[in-house]
């Protein structure tokens, strides 16, 4: 009586695949494409999420952001959002005095190109338009400290006097001061001169790998207000007392509705968010992207699975006499099933492994060609890709394996 060990089944499966390698390669092409798509999309979305989570962790877990728009204040708002009343700087005092769960409130004024025209920063001999201009109140750096590469930030006293000073991001410093000596020098931004007090260290995380903080030029809020009196892209950052962020969030929301006389049955006409909420929105968007990619790649996997079933049925027909001999020598149905299932799983497993390798190479290549896009290949994506490919072999190989196991040994031995 013949009993085959698992290793012998694997060896036989590999021999069967290799003996028809061209046919096998064509069969698993759909699986390779499907697995490559799933793993590549999973890797890119995972890297993007990691960068964004790191980006928002820099703002602190107790921060609450009040904005006119439901999005980044530096980005153009929708027509509905543009019709909203602007956020007033007076709201900061109301929040600080009325909301007991809030420790302090800072102001950040984002200067847009719609107000100032194209924003550029320049010094004699060098110029860059990869820059954003923001006005910070004197307490902004106290509520949200940022690491400095050199120098210092402006003090609350300097901010209160609207002194023409600034702190610049590392990318701005590299573009304007290739010699690395930015401190104490003057730059011209949007037509006004500012003295450089400090240079920020490279920020962590970001959208598509680039952190907007690295291209910032931050000046005192009052200096920005004097220079751009019509600018209304104001964001208030409230720092809740430890453990009271939820209470502070709801109190700020109710206060703003009263201040802006929002009807009871109307939606909020302002954006109030926390870092957690922004990440949750991102997760919902990325989930849709992953689901769509899985749906598209499923077509390739389905074609590959049908191809595997077809080639296994052909294999059963070609090896009918071999099956009859094995049964005559005492092989059980379970032995025949195991042999052909192992062959199908080996076939799709090779396709899955090849798809994973190709996806890793594509992800690394994208990371080299587009450094701003994070390229991380998570372990779950590799495991999922290989696991799905093996499952396809198991599912689509079951019928051919059962057909082989149910062959009549006498009829099989007569087969020519």
C-alpha positions in Angstrom: 0.0 0.0 0.0 1.3 3.4 -1.0 1.4 6.3 1.5 2.9 9.6 0.4 4.4 12.0 3.0 3.7 15.7 2.7 7.2 16.4 1.4 6.8 13.8 -1.4 3.5 15.5 -2.3 5.2 18.8 -2.6 8.0 17.4 -4.7 5.6 15.7 -7.0 3.6 19.0 -7.3 6.8 20.9 -8.1 7.8 18.4 -10.7 4.3 18.6 -12.3 4.5 22.4 -12.4 8.0 22.4 -13.8 7.2 19.9 -16.5 4.6 22.3 -17.8 6.2 25.5 -16.8 5.1 27.6 -19.7 1.5 26.5 -19.3 1.7 27.0 -15.5 3.2 30.6 -16.0 0.3 31.6 -18.2 -2.2 30.1 -15.7 -0.9 32.0 -12.7 -0.5 35.3 -14.5 -3.9 36.6 -13.3 -3.0 35.6 -9.7 0.3 37.5 -10.0 -1.4 40.6 -11.2 -4.1 40.4 -8.5 -1.8 39.8 -5.6 0.6 42.5 -6.9 -2.3 45.1 -7.0 -3.5 44.2 -3.5 -0.1 44.2 -1.8 1.1 47.4 -3.6 -2.0 49.4 -2.7 -1.9 48.1 0.8 1.7 49.1 1.2 1.2 52.6 -0.2 -1.9 53.3 1.9 -0.2 51.9 5.0 2.8 54.1 4.5 0.6 57.1 3.9 -1.4 56.5 7.0 1.7 56.1 9.1 3.1 59.4 7.9 -0.2 61.2 8.6 -0.7 59.7 12.1 2.9 60.8 12.9 2.1 64.3 11.5 -0.9 64.8 13.7 0.7 63.3 16.8 3.0 66.4 16.7 0.0 68.6 17.5 -0.7 66.9 20.8 -3.6 64.7 22.0 -5.4 67.6 23.8 -5.6 70.1 20.9 -8.9 71.1 19.4 -8.9 73.0 16.1 -11.5 75.6 15.2 -11.6 76.6 11.5 -14.0 78.2 9.1 -13.6 75.3 6.7 -14.0 71.5 7.3 -10.5 71.0 6.0 -6.9 72.4 5.9 -7.3 76.2 6.2 -4.5 76.7 3.7 -6.5 74.8 1.0 -9.4 76.4 -1.0 -12.8 75.9 0.7 -15.9 74.7 -1.1 -18.6 77.3 -2.2 -20.7 76.3 0.8 -17.8 76.9 3.2 -16.8 80.2 1.6 -20.3 81.5 2.4 -19.7 80.9 6.1 -18.9 83.8 8.4 -15.2 83.9 9.2 -13.7 82.9 12.5 -13.1 86.0 14.5 -10.0 86.4 16.8 -12.3 87.5 19.6 -13.6 84.0 19.8 -10.3 83.0 21.5 -11.0 85.2 24.5 -14.6 83.9 24.7 -13.4 80.3 24.7 -10.7 80.9 27.3 -13.0 82.7 29.7 -16.1 80.6 29.2 -14.9 77.0 28.7 -13.4 75.8 32.0 -12.0 72.6 30.4 -9.7 74.7 28.1 -6.3 75.7 29.3 -5.4 78.3 26.7 -6.1 79.3 23.1 -3.7 80.3 20.3 -4.3 82.0 17.0 -2.9 81.0 13.6 -3.5 83.1 10.5 -2.8 81.4 7.2 -1.9 83.8 4.4 -3.3 82.6 1.0 -2.2 83.4 -2.5 -5.7 84.7 -3.1 -4.9 87.5 -0.6 -1.2 88.2 -1.3 -0.7 86.8 -4.8 2.0 84.2 -5.3 3.9 83.9 -2.1 7.7 83.7 -2.5 10.6 84.0 -0.1 13.9 85.5 -1.3 17.3 86.8 -0.4 19.9 88.2 -2.7 20.8 85.5 -5.2 18.2 82.9 -4.0 14.4 82.6 -4.2 11.8 79.9 -3.6 8.0 79.7 -4.0 7.8 76.4 -2.1 6.8 78.3 1.0 3.7 79.1 3.1 3.3 82.2 5.4 1.5 81.9 8.7 1.1 84.3 11.6 1.3 82.8 15.1 0.1 84.4 18.4 2.7 84.7 21.1 1.4 81.7 23.0 1.3 79.3 20.0 4.7 77.8 20.7 3.9 77.4 24.4 0.8 75.3 23.6 2.5 73.3 20.8 6.3 73.3 21.2 8.3 72.5 18.1 11.9 71.3 17.9 14.4 73.7 16.6 17.5 73.0 14.5 19.0 76.4 15.3 18.1 79.7 17.0 14.9 80.4 18.9 11.2 81.2 18.4 9.9 84.7 18.9 8.7 85.6 22.4 5.1 86.6 23.4 6.5 90.1 24.0 7.9 90.3 20.5 4.7 88.9 19.1 2.7 91.5 21.0 4.7 94.3 19.4 4.3 92.9 15.9 8.1 92.8 15.4 9.1 91.8 11.9 10.8 88.5 12.8 10.3 84.9 11.7 11.1 81.3 12.2 11.5 79.2 9.0 11.2 75.6 8.1 14.3 73.6 7.1 13.4 73.4 3.4 13.1 77.2 3.3 16.5 77.5 5.0 18.1 75.1 2.5 16.7 76.9 -0.5 17.6 80.4 0.7 20.8 79.8 2.7 22.8 76.9 1.1 25.7 77.9 3.4 23.6 76.9 6.4 23.9 80.3 8.1 20.3 81.6 8.3 20.2 83.1 11.8 20.3 86.8 12.0 19.8 87.3 8.3 16.9 89.0 6.6 14.5 87.4 4.1 11.7 89.0 2.0 8.4 87.1 2.0 5.4 88.4 0.1 7.0 91.8 -0.2 8.0 92.4 3.4 11.3 91.8 5.2 11.7 89.7 8.3 14.7 88.8 10.5 15.3 85.1 10.9 15.4 84.1 14.6 15.4 80.4 14.2 15.2 77.3 11.9 12.8 74.4 12.8 14.1 70.9 12.8 12.7 68.6 10.1 9.1 67.7 11.0 7.9 64.1 11.4 5.3 62.5 9.2 3.2 64.3 6.7 0.8 64.0 3.7 2.4 61.9 0.9 5.6 62.1 2.8 6.0 65.9 2.8 5.2 67.9 5.9 3.9 71.3 5.2 5.6 72.6 8.4 9.0 72.2 6.7 8.1 74.9 4.2 6.6 77.4 6.6 7.7 80.9 7.4 6.1 81.8 10.7 5.8 85.4 11.7 3.9 87.1 14.7 0.2 87.1 14.4 -0.2 90.9 14.7 2.5 91.4 12.1 0.6 89.1 9.7 -2.7 90.9 10.5 -1.2 94.3 9.8 0.4 93.2 6.6 -2.8 91.3 5.4 -5.8 93.0 7.0 -8.3 91.3 4.8 -7.0 87.7 5.3 -9.7 85.6 7.1 -8.2 82.1 7.1 -7.9 82.0 10.8 -7.7 78.9 12.9 -7.9 78.8 16.7 -6.1 76.0 18.6 -7.6 75.3 22.0 -5.6 73.1 24.4 -7.9 71.2 26.7 -6.9 70.3 30.2 -5.6 66.8 30.6 -8.5 64.3 30.4 -11.1 66.9 29.5 -10.8 67.1 25.7 -14.3 65.6 25.1 -15.9 68.0 27.5 -14.0 71.0 26.1 -14.9 70.0 22.5 -18.6 70.0 23.2 -18.5 73.2 25.2 -16.6 75.0 22.5 -19.1 73.7 19.9 -22.1 75.0 21.9 -20.4 78.3 22.6 -19.6 78.9 18.9 -23.2 78.1 17.9 -24.4 80.8 20.3 -21.8 83.3 19.2 -22.6 82.8 15.5 -26.4 82.6 16.2 -26.6 79.2 14.5 -30.3 78.0 14.3 -31.0 75.0 16.5 -32.0 72.8 13.5 -29.0 73.9 11.4 -25.7 72.1 11.0 -22.5 73.7 12.4 -21.2 76.5 10.2 -17.7 76.0 11.3 -15.1 73.2 11.4 -14.3 71.8 14.8 -11.9 68.9 14.8 -9.3 66.9 16.7 -6.4 64.9 15.4 -8.2 61.7 16.1 -11.2 62.7 14.0 -9.0 63.7 11.1 -7.3 60.3 11.2 -10.7 58.5 11.4 -11.8 60.4 8.2 -8.5 59.4 6.6 -9.1 55.8 7.5 -12.5 55.8 5.9 -11.1 57.2 2.7 -8.2 54.7 2.6 -10.6 51.9 3.3 -12.6 52.8 0.2 -9.3 52.9 -1.8 -8.3 49.4 -0.5 -11.8 48.0 -1.1 -11.9 49.3 -4.7 -8.4 47.8 -5.4 -9.5 44.5 -3.9 -12.6 44.5 -6.1 -10.5 45.2 -9.3 -7.8 42.7 -8.4 -10.5 40.1 -7.7 -11.1 39.9 -11.4 -7.5 38.9 -12.0 -7.7 36.4 -9.1 -11.0 35.0 -10.5 -9.4 34.5 -13.9 -6.3 33.0 -12.3 -8.5 30.6 -10.2 -10.5 29.4 -13.2 -7.2 28.9 -15.1 -5.9 26.8 -12.2 -9.1 24.7 -12.2 -8.8 24.2 -15.9 -5.2 23.2 -15.9 -5.9 20.8 -13.0 -8.7 19.2 -14.9 -6.4 18.7 -17.9 -3.8 17.3 -15.5 -6.3 14.8 -14.2 -7.2 13.7 -17.7 -3.5 13.4 -18.7 -2.7 11.3 -15.6 -5.7 9.1 -15.5 -3.6 5.9 -16.0 -1.2 7.1 -13.3 -4.1 7.5 -10.9 -5.4 4.1 -11.7 -2.0 2.5 -11.0 -1.8 4.3 -7.6 -5.3 3.2 -6.7 -4.5 -0.4 -7.7 -1.4 -0.3 -5.4 -3.6 0.8 -2.5 -3.7 4.6 -2.6 -6.8 5.9 -0.8 -9.1 8.7 -2.1 -7.6 11.0 0.5 -4.1 10.4 -0.9 -5.3 11.3 -4.4 -7.1 14.4 -3.1 -4.0 15.5 -1.2 -1.7 15.0 -4.2 -3.8 17.1 -6.6 -4.7 19.8 -4.0 -1.0 20.1 -3.2 -0.3 20.6 -6.8 -3.0 23.3 -7.1 -1.8 25.1 -3.9 1.8 24.9 -5.1 0.8 26.5 -8.4 -1.1 29.4 -6.9 1.4 29.7 -4.0 4.1 30.3 -6.5 1.9 32.9 -8.2 1.3 34.6 -4.8 5.0 34.6 -3.9 5.9 36.1 -7.3 3.1 38.7 -6.9 4.5 39.7 -3.5 8.0 40.0 -4.8 6.8 42.1 -7.7 4.7 44.4 -5.4 7.7 44.9 -3.0 9.9 45.9 -6.0 7.2 48.3 -7.3 6.7 49.8 -3.9 10.4 50.4 -3.4 10.7 51.8 -6.9 7.8 54.2 -6.2 9.6 55.3 -3.0 12.8 56.0 -5.1 11.0 57.9 -7.9 8.6 59.8 -5.6 10.4 60.3 -2.3 7.5 62.4 -1.0 5.3 59.2 -1.0 6.0 56.9 1.9 6.8 53.3 0.8 6.4 50.8 3.6 5.6 47.1 2.9 3.7 45.9 6.1 3.9 42.3 7.1 0.1 42.0 7.0 0.0 42.9 3.3 2.5 40.1 2.5 0.7 37.6 4.7 -2.6 38.5 3.1 -1.3 38.3 -0.4 0.3 34.9 0.0 -2.7 33.6 2.1 -5.2 34.6 -0.6 -3.2 32.9 -3.3 -3.0 29.7 -1.3 -6.7 29.9 -0.6 -7.5 30.2 -4.3 -5.5 27.0 -5.0 -7.4 25.2 -2.3 -10.8 26.4 -3.5 -10.4 26.0 -7.2 -8.3 22.8 -6.9 -10.9 20.9 -4.8 -13.2 19.8 -7.7 -10.4 18.5 -9.9 -8.9 16.7 -6.9 -12.2 15.1 -6.1 -12.7 14.1 -9.7 -9.3 12.4 -9.7 -10.1 10.6 -6.4 -13.4 9.3 -7.6 -12.0 7.7 -10.8 -12.7 4.0 -11.1 -9.3 2.2 -10.9 -10.3 -0.4 -13.5 -11.5 2.2 -16.0 -8.4 4.4 -15.2 -6.0 1.5 -16.0 -7.7 1.0 -19.4 -7.4 4.7 -20.3 -5.1 5.4 -23.2 
